[in-house]
Amino acid sequence: MLMKYRVVRATDWKTVILALTLCWLAAGSVMAQQRSRQQLEKEKKQNIEKVSQIRTILKKTSSQKQATLGQLKALNQEIAAQSKQINLLTEDVKLMTSEIRELRQSSNQLQNDLEKLKKEYGEMIYAADKRRQQVNPLGFLFSAESFNQLVARYKYLQQYSEARKGQVRQMEKVRQEMLAKKQDVERKKQQQQGTLAVQVNESKRLEGLKEEKNRMATELSEKEQDLRTELTESRKAVSRLESAITEMIRREIREREERERIARLARLKAERERIAREKAAAAAAAKAERAAAATESDANKPETAEPKAEEPATEVAERTTTRKPDERRNNLLNDEEAALASSFASSKNRLPWPVTRGFISDHYGVKPHPVLKGVMQDNPGIDIQTTPGEVVRAVYDGVVQYTTYVTGMHNIVAVQHGDYYTIYAKLKSVSVQVGQRVRAREVIGVVATDKDGVAEVQFQVWKSTSRMNPESWLIDR
């Protein structure tokens, strides 16, 4: 009887281990799916917000009767966002297909587990009934040879009874889980059908946007001369802005070099004075020593040799301050500026946008003109199209280094962050002054609106006299 008891318990433990293993594998799969699902839903939400902003901005600019380049840029961005949304929906459908497949596999596995549990339970009932026919439980207890054996037999019967009850509870739990999985499959299938319907509608909208883009591009191509004139004026404005920024940065570098030169001269002067004091003190000590020696010795004793002349202080100081060109440039920054530059550099890919709402209507660098064939255009920064009257904010702590007005670029604000600079152009008005310290997200002005009703701010990032791609500095939106 005791051997049979051990066999039953071993079988029960195998079942428990199997169930725990299946639960662990299922939990791992669910966690992986949840991470993927959460990321996908986050991207879908962000893209929907982006599409909404583009449509709002485009709706305001499309109040103009004639097609404009700004409208075409906004339409291109909406098409890109719409295409991304369709791709995200496609990924969603694929993910749901995978989820449904895994749910069905889990349901089938649970069904198999339930069948195994039922079979084991039947075997337990059969074995128990067979034992009852052979040995009466009370007779089994009272036939014990000692009290300890009686207690052991009683615990065995109690544990066996509890094992049977546990088997029933386990079967019911598995059955409930299996039903829940089947319900999840049906619910997920309905969600998938709904997503497919949304995808079809979004695809139709994308086709409509492409047709609108072609119509607008055709209308704009008929104004080729006007576009070329506009492009020429734009290039002149960009050139004027770049010249102003370059001159401002070079002037700041010259001022730093002048401060460093004055500080170096002050150090040289202090070094000369220190050496002169030491030399005078040494000469006085030597003179006193000679006078004392002359008093104690005879007049024919040779005089003490003069101390060797020291190297000119200027040459010593110059040699100690000589540095490589890169080292001199780095030392142009004071401690506060160097700390700010390091902090700004570590914030790459994490800077806030200069406007709360908006999208990049023109990216950084050289690219084809959206309408004129064979014509390339270069953007030293990025253009962010937004709503009229939108406030422009500093993206990081710094000092306002420069404000001016450039024809074609409206008002300009340059904020210094050590040897980094952020430039904000196409501002209607400016609310800061040169020398003012600003904090991240502090308002520095209001975006300007051009003759076509397009509100657009240009944002640039420079390190010393080299411009950088601003998109790699801003946080993903």
N, C-alpha and C positions, 0 to 999 in steps of 0.2 A: 504493500500500500504506500509506504513512504517513497519508494522508487517511482511509482506512478505519479505521486504528488510532485516530485522534482521534475519529471518530464513535462507535466502540465505547466508548471511555473516557467520552465525554460521556453516553452512555446509562447507563453504569454509575453515574456520579455522580448523575444524576437519580434513579436507584433508591435510592441511599444517602440522598439528601436526603429523598425521600418516606418512607423507612423511619424516619429520625430524627424527621421531623415527626410521624408517627403515634405514635411512641414517646413524644414529648414531650406530645402531647395526651392520650394514654392515661394517662401519669404524673400529669398535672394533674388529670384526672378521678378517678383513684384516690386522690390526696392529699385532694381535697375530700370524697370518700366516707368516707375514713378519719377525717377530722375530725368529720364528722357522725355516723359510727358510734361513735367514741370518746365523744362527748358523750351520745349516746343510751344507750350501755351504762353510762356513769357515772350518769345519771339513774335508769336501771332498778335499778342496784345500790343507790343511796341510797334509793329508794322501797321496795325489798324489805326493807332494814334497818329502815326506818320502820314498815312493816307488821308486821314481826317484833316490834319493840318494843311496838307498840300491842297486839298479840295477847297478848304476855307479861304486860303490865300489866293488860289486860282479864281475862285468865284468873285473876289473883290477886284482882281486885275482884269477879269474878263468883262467887266462893265464897260471897258473901252470897246467901241464899235469895230475898230480895226485890230487885226492880229498884230501882236508885238513879239519881240524876241524874248521878253521876260515871260510872256504867257507860254511860249514854246518850251522854254527851259522848265517851267513848272509842270507842263504837260509831260515832258520827258521823264521828270522825276516821279510823276504819278504813275506813268506806265511801268517804270522800274519797280516802284513799290507794289503795284498791282500784280506784276509778274512774280515778285517775291511772295506775295500773299497766296497766289495759286500754287507755287512750289511748296509753301508751308502746308497748305491744305492737302496736297499730294502726299507729303510726308505724314500728315495726320492720318490719312486713309491707310497708308502702308502700316503705320504703327498700330492702328486699330485692327487691321487684318492679323498682325502678329499677336496682338492681345487676345483676339478671338480664338486664334489657333491654340495659344497657351491655355486659355480658359477651357477649351474643349479637351485638351490633353489632361489637364488637371481633373476635369469632370470624369473622363474615362478612367483615370488612375484611381480616383475615389470610388468609382463603380467597382473596379477590380478589388480594391481594398475591402469594400463592403461585402463582396462575394466571399473573399477569404475569411473575413470575420464571421460571416454567417456559417461558413463551413466549419471553422474552428469551434464556434458556439455549439453547432449540432453534434460535433464529436464530443465536446464536453458534456452535453446533456445525455448522449448515448452512454458515455463511460460512467456517468453518475448513476444512471438508471440501472446499468448492469451491476454496479457495485451494490446498489440498494437491494437488488435481487439476491446477491450473494451474501452480503453482510448487512445486518441492521445497524444503523448509526449508533443507537443506544447500546447494542451489544458490542459494537466496536469500541465504544468508550469504556464500558464497564469490564471488558475483558483485559484491560490493561494490567500489567503485572506489578506496577507501582504507581504511586501518586504522580510522580514526575512524568511517567509515560502517559497517564491520564490527561494531564495538562497539555502535553505535546500533541496528543491526538485531538483534543478539543480545539487547540489553535489551528491545527491542520484543517479540520472541518470548517472552522470559521473563515480561514483564509481562502479555502476553496470556494465557499459560498460567495465571498466578496469578489473573487476573481470572476465568477460568473456574472455577478451584477455589473462589474466593471466592463465586461465584454459587451453587455447589453448597452451600457452608456456609450461605449466607444462606437458601437454600430449606429446608434441614434445620432451621435455627433457627426460621423462620416456622412450619414444620409442627409443631414441638414446642410453640411458643407457642399455636398454634391448638388442639392437643389439650388443653393445660392449661386454656385458656379453656372448652372444652366440659366438662371435668371440674368446673371451678368452677361452671358453670351447674347441673350435676346436683346438686352438693353444696349450692349455695345454695337450690335448689328443695326439697331434703329439709329444710333448716333452716326454710324458710318453712312447710312443712307442719307441722313440729313446733311452731313458734310459733303457728300458727293453732289447733292442738289445745290449747295452753296458754291461749290467749285464750278459747276456748270454756269451759274449766274455770274460769277466773277470772271469766267472766261469770256462770256458774252460782253461784259463791260469792258474787258481788255481790248477786244476787237473794236468796240466803239471808240475807245481812246486812241487806238492806232489810226482809225479812219479820221478822227478829228486832228490828229497830229499831221497826217498827210495833207489834209485840207489846209491846215494852217501853214505848213511848210511851203505848199504851192503858192499860197497867197503872199507869203513873205518873199519867195523867190522872184516874184514879179516886181519887187522893190529892191532889186540887187544893187542899184546905184546908191540908194539910201542906206542900205546895209553896209556897203563898202565905206561910205562917208562916216557912218556911225562907228565902224570898226577902226578907222583911222583916228577919229577923235578919241576913241577909247584907248588906243595904244599910246597916244600922246599923253592922256591923263595918267595912264599906268607909269609911263616913263617919268613924268613930272613927280608923281608920288614916290617912285623908287629913288629918284635923285634927291628929293627932300629927306627921305629916310636915311639914305646913305650919308648925306652931308651931316645930318643931325647926329648919327652914330659916330662918324669920324670926328666931329667937333667934341663930342663927349669923351672920346678916346684921347684927343689932344689935351683936353682939360685934365684928364686923369694923369697923362704923362707930365703935364706941367706941375700938378700937385706932387707927383712922385719926384720930379726934378728939384722942387723947392725943399721937399722933405730930405732928399739926398744931400743937398747942399747944407741943410741944417745939421745933418749927421756928420758931414765932413768938417764943418766948423767946430762942432762939439768935440770931434776927435782931435783936431788940431789944438784946440784949447787944452784938452786933457793932456796931450803929449807935451805941450809947452809948459804946463804946470809941473808935470813930472820932471821935465828937463831942468826947470829952474830949481826945483827942490833938490835934485841930484847935484846940481852945480853948487848950491848953497851948502849942502852937506859936505861936498868935496873940499870946498874952500875952508870950512870950519875945521875939517880934518887936517888940512895942510897947515893951518895956523897953529893948531895944537901940536903937530909934529915938529914944526920949526922951533917952537919954544923949548921942547924937550931934547932936541938933537943939535949937533954942531952945524955951523953955517955951510959947511962943504957938502952936506948930505944932498944927494940929487933930489930934485923936486918930483913930486908925484905926477905921473903922466896924465895928460888930459884924457877924460873919457872919450871913447870913440863916438864920433858924430852919428846920431840916429838917422834913420831913413826919413825923408820928408813925409810929414803926416798926410799930405794930399795923396801921394802915391800909395801909401798903405791903405788909406780909406777907399781909394778908387779900386784897388785890387780886391778888397774884401766885399765890395758891393757889385763886382762884375758878375753878371748872370747871363745865361743864354736868352735869346729873344723870347721864347715861349715863357720862360720863367719871369721875365720882365713884364710880359703882358698879364700874366696871372697876378703878379704883385701890384698891378695898377688898381685892383679891387681892394677896398678896405675889408676888415673882418665882417662887417655887417653885410656888405654887398656880396662877398664871397659866400656867406651862409645862405643868402637869399637866392643866389644863382644855383647853388647845390640843391636847395629845397625845390626850386622851380623845375630843375632837370629831373628830379625824382618823381615829379607829378605827371610825367608823360603818360598819355592815354587816360588820364583821370581829370583833366581840366573841365570845368563846366562850360557850356556854350555861352557866347556873349549875348544871345537873345533867348528868351524863354521858349518862344514858338518859332518854328522856321525849319527850313531844309536847305541843303547845299545845292544851289542852282548852277554853280560853275566851280569845277574842281581845280585843284592846284596843278600847275605845270602846263606843258604844251599839249594841245589837243586839236582835233579838226573843228572848224566852225560848224555850228548846228545846221546852217543853211547853205552858206557859200561853199561850193565844191572846190577842193584843192587848196583851200585857205586854212592856215594854221593860226592859232592864237595862244598866247602865253599868259597865264595868270600867276602873279607872284604870291597869291594867297588863295583864299576861297571866298566865294560870294554866297552869303546866306540870305535867301529870300524870306521875308517875314511879313507881318501885317503892318499897315501904315500906323505910325505913332508908337511903335514898339520901342521900349527903352533898351539901351545897350549897356551892358555891365562889364566890369573888369573881370577877367578870368582868374586872376591871381593877385596876391598882395604885391604892391610895388610903389614906385614914385612916378608921378606924371612928369615925363621928361620933355614933352614937346606937344604943342597944339598949333595948328595952322589951318589955312584954307587952300585947297588945291583945285583949280578949275577941272571940272569933270569928276572929281572925287569928293566934293563938298568939304566938310570939316574933318580934320584928322586929329586923332589923339594917339600919342605914343607913351606907353607905360614901361618903365625900366624895372627889370628884375635881375639885378646884378649885371652880368654881361649878356643877358637875354632881354629881348624887347617884344612886346605884343603891340600890334598896330590895329587901330580901329578906324576905318575910312567910311565915307558916304554917310556922314552924320548930319542931320538937319541942325542940331544944336549941341553944344558942349556944356557940361555942368561942372567941370573941374578946371583947375589952374595948374600951371607949371610949378613944380616943386611940391605939389600936394601929395600926401601919402594916401593911397587908396587900399581898400581891403577887397578880397575876392567877392564877387557878386555885387559890388557897390556900383550904383548907377553913374555912368560917365557922360551920357548923352542920349539923344533920341535919333532913331534912324530916319534918313531922308527918303522921300518918295520922288521918283523921276517923272518926266512929262507923260510917260505911258501909264502912270499909276502903280509902278512897281516899287515896293519898299525893299531895299536890299542893303546889307552892310557887308563891307569887305573886311576880312580878318586875316592878319599876317603874323608870323612868328619869325624872329631873327635871332641869331646868335652872333654877336659882334656885327660884322658886315656881311654875314652869310645868311640868306633866307632859308627857311625850312618849310616842310609840308605841315600846315596847321592841322590837317585831318588826323595825323598821327599823335597829336597832343590832346585833342578833345575826347571826352568820354563818348562811348558808343550810344547812339540814340536811335 
